[in-house]
């Protein structure tokens, strides 16, 4: 049985990798067509440099992990359907069942494949994609301008023992550092005590920003006869719990954050009495997304118990493609609906997987009982 398990796992992994290569290549080709519109665009602040084919190639290469992360579960489903349907079409799966490959053993064999692909999905999505997408955004900012959410930038909030602070970050520059910073600090009674403006900041250590070309105004806080202090600094240290990932969360897509960074940001928002529903759903979706590989292999197994006519395998592969696409769309749809209706975040993220797993196991049980 070990040889049988290795045979099925190897064939599914091989078909998945071929399918993944094809789909990623197709997505990269579409990206190339889109990037060609920017060919020859001059770099901002770098006279003589233009957006050339080398920059396009780097941008496309940095985007490969993102496409792979999105497509791994769907390609696992398509590759698995193709392999199981082919085995069933040539009666090989029937022979394996007669030889002792029962439903439980078949499910365990496919489950190991799902675990391996799930681990690969987690590693790519949590370590490779955030780093590559940040670098991709910073390279594009050299030609398209600073990264910003609009004229008002991003607003963040922080609560301290002395009161709190409201922080506005206008944009991220080409080095990934926040620019056009305004910090309003309040005491425990909600009175404005200090206002700080800075051209840009660097995050030197965890918990410390260095504000460059800063101007700080300290208000007297109701003290009789006290004057307003107004000072200018070339470099001003500022202690805060905000890190680079939290700033990026407001200015960049959440896919550029790892699972642990999303968790920390959710805790930060909750500690400051801010609505964390959207980010919490994104956190749980990121947690459950590698588990969708297990859902895909569960959906694959019933195809081994079907009977095929000659040439009928293409239709079932098409069903696998449409099923994978519908799962991806439903996964995104539940995230938006859950955010709008205030659903429990983990339930909104897990519902598509639970629905498709239930349907697949029901179909699997019905086909096994029918044999």
Buried (B, 14 or more C-beta within 10 A) or exposed (E): EEEBBEBBBEBBBEBBBBBBEEBBEEBBEEBEEEBEEBEEBEBEEEEEBEBEEEBBEEBBEBBBBBBBBBBBBBBBBBBBBBBBBBBBBEEEBBEBBEEEBEBEBBBEBBBBBBBBBBEBBBEBBBEBBBEBBBBBBBBBBBBBEBBBBEEEBBEBBBBBEEBBBBBBBBBBBBEBBBBBBBBBBBBEEEEBBBBBBBBBBBBEEEEEBBBBBBBBBBBEEEEEEEEEEEEEBEEBEBEBBBBBBBBBBBBBEBBBBBBEBBBBBBEBBEEBEBEBBBBBBBBBBBBBBBBBBBBBBBBBBBBBBBEBEEEEBEEBBEEBBEBBEEBBEBBEEBBEEBBEEEBBBBEBBBBBBEBBBEBBBEBBEEBBEEE
